[in-house]
Amino acid sequence: MGYDVHITRKEDWFDEDGPDISLSEWKEYVQSDQEMRLDNFAETQTSSGSTLRIENEGLAVWTAYSGHRQNGNMAWFDYRNGNVTVKNPDEEILDKMVDISGVLSAKVQGDEGELYPITEVSVTQTEGLFGTSPYLVYMGIGLLISLVLLWFLFKKT
């Protein structure tokens, strides 16, 4: 099994109704992106030596993925049910999915409904105060909370 993440226009990726990304839109996008290749199939060798092949119109591969290996690890983008789905994407693939979603006027949503990118605090909102790292924001908030708690502890004594 695995965890799927979807490029979708629907309220929730699994909704039967709602705006779809059409197959023709997806194919047009893939043709316009020099890093993508429309294969319409995925094939791999199992540990027992047999070949596993899946065919689906709209199945594309991201050839610029740093983990891309011929006859090995590939970033497959599978068009189905009006969405584009990737199984077990890493951060690099998620970034590519977010880029694609911008072009397709869509969003990136995980199996459990979470949206990507997951950001609670925008980096641009905090640049002047904490630099460009959101981790510094969380560290700053944690430090502030700690100082307030210490103040209350010492105020009571």
C-alpha positions as CSV (number, residue, x, y, z in Angstrom):
1,M,0.0,0.0,0.0
2,G,1.1,3.6,0.2
3,Y,0.1,7.2,0.6
4,D,-1.3,9.1,-2.3
5,V,-1.1,12.9,-2.8
6,H,-3.4,14.5,-5.5
7,I,-3.4,17.5,-7.7
8,T,-7.1,18.4,-7.7
9,R,-9.6,21.2,-8.3
10,K,-12.3,19.4,-6.2
11,E,-13.2,20.5,-2.7
12,D,-11.9,17.0,-1.6
13,W,-9.9,14.9,-4.1
14,F,-12.2,12.0,-3.6
15,D,-15.4,13.9,-4.4
16,E,-17.3,12.5,-7.4
17,D,-18.7,15.9,-8.3
18,G,-16.7,19.0,-8.7
19,P,-14.4,20.6,-11.2
20,D,-12.1,18.0,-12.8
21,I,-8.7,18.5,-14.5
22,S,-9.5,17.1,-17.9
23,L,-7.2,14.5,-19.5
24,S,-6.6,16.9,-22.4
25,E,-5.5,19.7,-20.0
26,W,-3.2,17.2,-18.3
27,K,-1.7,16.1,-21.6
28,E,-1.3,19.7,-22.7
29,Y,0.5,20.5,-19.5
30,V,2.9,17.5,-19.8
31,Q,3.7,18.4,-23.4
32,S,4.5,22.0,-22.3
33,D,6.8,21.0,-19.4
34,Q,10.2,19.9,-20.7
35,E,10.8,18.0,-17.5
36,M,7.8,15.7,-18.0
37,R,7.2,12.8,-20.3
38,L,3.9,11.2,-21.1
39,D,4.5,7.4,-21.2
40,N,0.9,6.1,-20.6
41,F,2.5,3.1,-18.8
42,A,4.8,2.3,-15.8
43,E,6.9,-0.8,-15.7
44,T,9.2,-2.3,-13.0
45,Q,10.8,-5.6,-12.1
46,T,9.7,-7.4,-9.0
47,S,12.1,-9.1,-6.6
48,S,11.2,-12.4,-8.2
49,G,12.3,-11.2,-11.6
50,S,8.8,-10.8,-13.2
51,T,7.7,-7.6,-14.8
52,L,4.9,-5.5,-13.4
53,R,3.3,-3.2,-15.9
54,I,0.5,-0.6,-15.4
55,E,-1.1,1.1,-18.4
56,N,-3.1,4.3,-18.0
57,E,-3.7,7.1,-20.5
58,G,-2.2,10.2,-18.8
59,L,0.5,8.4,-16.9
60,A,3.6,10.6,-17.0
61,V,7.0,10.7,-15.4
62,W,9.0,13.6,-14.1
63,T,12.4,13.1,-15.7
64,A,14.2,15.9,-13.8
65,Y,13.5,14.3,-10.4
66,S,16.9,13.9,-8.6
67,G,15.9,10.3,-7.7
68,H,15.1,9.4,-11.3
69,R,16.8,6.2,-12.4
70,Q,16.1,4.3,-15.6
71,N,14.7,0.9,-14.6
72,G,14.5,2.1,-11.1
73,N,13.0,4.9,-9.0
74,M,10.8,7.3,-11.0
75,A,8.4,10.0,-10.1
76,W,5.2,8.8,-11.7
77,F,2.2,11.3,-12.1
78,D,-0.9,9.3,-12.7
79,Y,-4.0,11.0,-14.2
80,R,-7.2,9.4,-13.0
81,N,-10.8,10.5,-12.0
82,G,-10.1,14.2,-12.8
83,N,-7.0,14.3,-10.5
84,V,-3.3,13.8,-10.9
85,T,-2.0,11.4,-8.3
86,V,1.5,10.5,-7.0
87,K,2.2,7.6,-4.6
88,N,4.5,8.3,-1.6
89,P,5.9,11.6,-2.9
90,D,9.0,13.0,-1.1
91,E,9.5,16.8,-0.5
92,E,11.0,17.3,-3.9
93,I,8.1,15.7,-5.7
94,L,5.6,17.6,-3.5
95,D,7.3,20.9,-4.6
96,K,6.9,19.8,-8.2
97,M,3.2,19.0,-7.6
98,V,2.7,22.4,-6.0
99,D,4.3,24.0,-9.1
100,I,2.0,22.0,-11.4
101,S,-1.1,22.9,-9.4
102,G,-0.4,26.5,-9.9
103,V,-0.4,26.1,-13.6
104,L,-3.6,24.0,-13.6
105,S,-5.4,26.3,-11.1
106,A,-5.7,23.4,-8.7
107,K,-4.4,22.5,-5.2
108,V,-2.3,19.6,-3.8
109,Q,-4.2,17.4,-1.3
110,G,-3.2,14.3,0.6
111,D,-5.3,11.2,1.1
112,E,-6.4,12.5,4.5
113,G,-7.4,15.9,3.2
114,E,-4.3,17.9,4.2
115,L,-3.2,20.6,1.8
116,Y,0.3,21.2,0.6
117,P,2.4,23.2,1.2
118,I,1.6,22.9,4.9
119,T,2.4,26.4,6.2
120,E,0.9,27.9,9.3
121,V,3.0,31.0,9.2
122,S,4.0,32.6,5.9
123,V,7.7,33.2,5.5
124,T,7.0,36.6,4.0
125,Q,5.2,37.6,7.1
126,T,8.2,36.9,9.3
127,E,11.2,37.9,7.2
128,G,11.9,41.1,8.9
129,L,11.6,39.7,12.4
130,F,13.0,36.2,12.2
131,G,14.9,35.9,8.8
132,T,13.6,33.6,6.1
133,S,13.4,30.3,8.1
134,P,10.0,29.3,9.5
135,Y,11.8,27.2,12.0
136,L,13.2,30.4,13.5
137,V,9.6,31.6,13.9
138,Y,8.7,28.5,15.9
139,M,11.8,28.8,18.0
140,G,11.0,32.4,18.7
141,I,7.4,31.5,19.7
142,G,8.7,28.8,21.9
143,L,11.2,31.1,23.6
144,L,8.5,33.7,24.1
145,I,6.2,31.2,25.7
146,S,9.0,29.9,28.0
147,L,9.8,33.5,29.1
148,V,6.2,34.2,29.9
149,L,6.0,30.9,32.0
150,L,9.2,31.8,33.8
151,W,7.9,35.2,34.6
152,F,4.7,33.8,36.1
153,L,6.8,31.3,38.2
154,F,9.1,33.9,39.6
155,K,6.2,36.4,40.1
156,K,4.5,34.0,42.5
157,T,7.7,33.7,44.7
